[in-house]
Amino acid sequence: MKKVFLIIGLSLGLSPLFAQEEDIDFNSDNSWLKAGLTAGIPVGDADDASSFALGLDLRGQYLFNPNLGIGLASGYTNYFGKDDTDDFGIIPLAGFIRYYFTPDGLFFGTDIGYGFLTGVDDNEGGLYVNPQIGYHNRDWNFYAYYQNTFAENDLDIQSVGIGATYNIRFK
């Protein structure tokens, strides 16, 4: 069932990319690379095995208009093990959508894709979702997030936290 939601989410989220009838003009005003860090507290199943999550957030974004951006997201989140548990991690490969209410100010968005697990035996990963709410300006994004990877064998790797990314403009 999780795979069905993944396929539906990716189809709906990425279909605007393929529905363009005119050429897309990538420029420094509508597209950029976002790079930053996240820090979170594990919850749910992850809380039993980890005390802290620290990650790298990488994104490529294209703005359809001043309010709506889509793109691809990846990175790495390391979950630091506790009580003789080894560290483990998630490498997401996701599409994302963001809605910007104003040119500087509040935004809301979500990532949906697949989270590949590292350091976990007998589990390769699963559906990855990462809703966010935050503040943005031309150069920075500051946000709160909830991250969940619905992994195989009924294992959910979840965390809540904060993140910041810097916008590197394409020229």
Secondary structure, DSSP 8 states (H G I E B T S, - for coil): -HHHHHHHHHHHHHHHHHT--S-----TTTEEEEEEEEEEEEETHHHHHEEEEEEEEEEEEEEEETTEEEEEEEEEEEEEE-TT---EEEEEEEEEEEEESSSSEEEEEEEEEEEEEES-TT--EEEEEEEEEEEE-SSEEEEEEEEEEEETTTEEEEEEEEEEEEEEE--
